[in-house]
């Protein structure tokens, strides 16, 4: 378990007061007077310190190597930065990386123009690191997991410095973190969990394997107490699994993506016994992930949370449609990747053009055993001619040299069902219907080859078409009735975001937690911890 840094609200506030008290007496020497056509020792030091960094060299050259931190007139800017550094850990950033006390000591110790010039550039460099970390995240997503193809919206460091130098410093720094309601709520939840942990957490875990209506005993009491501590049950003294506990278990299941059967079975108990420290880790990871997508998502966009097994349409920040989904299986080559793109069209009565990886890994071995296998598929050569299975020697080929393509024509049993939704991308991922409807009844729905299957694809299509036709259902059904493949373009393409959140909030509702189905968030937390991110707890 991570070592917790325990402190009280009082000591935290005292620390901030001490920082600002010291700031009031820190005195920075004024910029040395320049003789005409001469460069002062301070400016020379700035030029030398910035020379190895193109951004800093350009910025200070534009300013004639004048500083933005180093004079008495820059006190507001220095103080604003120190205050931001002091609260870095509030945002799940590594506090040691932004050590306000150490920076204050450096400011106080810089006596000569040369030292002040070098420190001037060092502070700008540290400011840029902070701005990047709190605005677009500390980590490079693809280095954590190669299936996270997230294009982080990095800001220009030169533009950031220029804007900051001309801004109201405190307001500029406050505006750096994501402004999304989700980030704001996650930040509040992080602080709530820090207080919860500081006050002792949720108490003992619940033993046993299953509890249901009518049960009694020590295990039911432990279940009751845990639900009370978590806020799902009002304080009661019953020792029997009654209707109140049943309803509380259902509410817990709903908030954790579990089947809401009201029975505390193995899966429910596993989630009940997850510690608040682990939940706090998920929240901090979600904050880092929110920084990775700190850009406009589209007035209308499609939001596919892989861990929640849902696909939603969001209009002006409000959910207007939701359906269950099936995502990629828990194998590296099948796991659904994370990325954003733009949905351009749908195909009604689609053909399935089988990906080569599926052909060579799954179908070729079957054909080598029986040439009549997968008879629903049409096999074609490179010229598009249909291959006669009876005359083809499939045993002569390997995965590397197999020369044929496979297509499944439109049908009720087509692997893509009766409609697919296309946002062309190099990962060959899209949303689609499926004939395998029974899988939507599962609690964990990770079964596909990577694409996202929808439980209600027709309703999804109607919702998309409703913005461009007055009778979306009739239009869709008319295309469907032809039995032929039909492409329908979206007049207004819709951004699609395939995301992965094991913690996310709801406006006015409970924070939701989900299983880490691919283990990605654990890898992200491990990477954050290596960067110095630590759990905190505050005694109430």
TAUR-V682839 format. One line per field, one symbol per residue. phi: phi as a letter, one per 20 degrees, with the letter a starting at -180 (. if undefined). Layout:
# TAUR-V682839
phi=???
This chain:
# TAUR-V682839
phi=.ffeeebdgfffffffffgfffgfdfddffggfdfgmddfgffffffffegecgffffgfffemmfeccddffegfffffffffffdgfgemeffffcefffffffffefeegffffffgffffffgfffgffeecneeegffebfeeeeefefeffffffffffddfgfffffeffgefgffffffffgfffffgffeomdnffefncacbgnfboffffffgfffffenebfgcdgddfdfffgfffffffffcmdfeemeeegfffgffefffffffgfffffffffffdfbgeogdbdcdegfelcccdddlndfdbbbfcddffecgedgffdacbcfdacdelfedefggffgfedeggfffebgeflffdedcefenffefffeedffeddffdfeddccdfgafeggemdacddcgbfeldbeafbfeffffeffdddceepfdedfcffffffffffeccecgffffffffffmdfcecfefdgdfccecbcecbdcfmcffeccfefdmfffffggffffeofcfcbcff
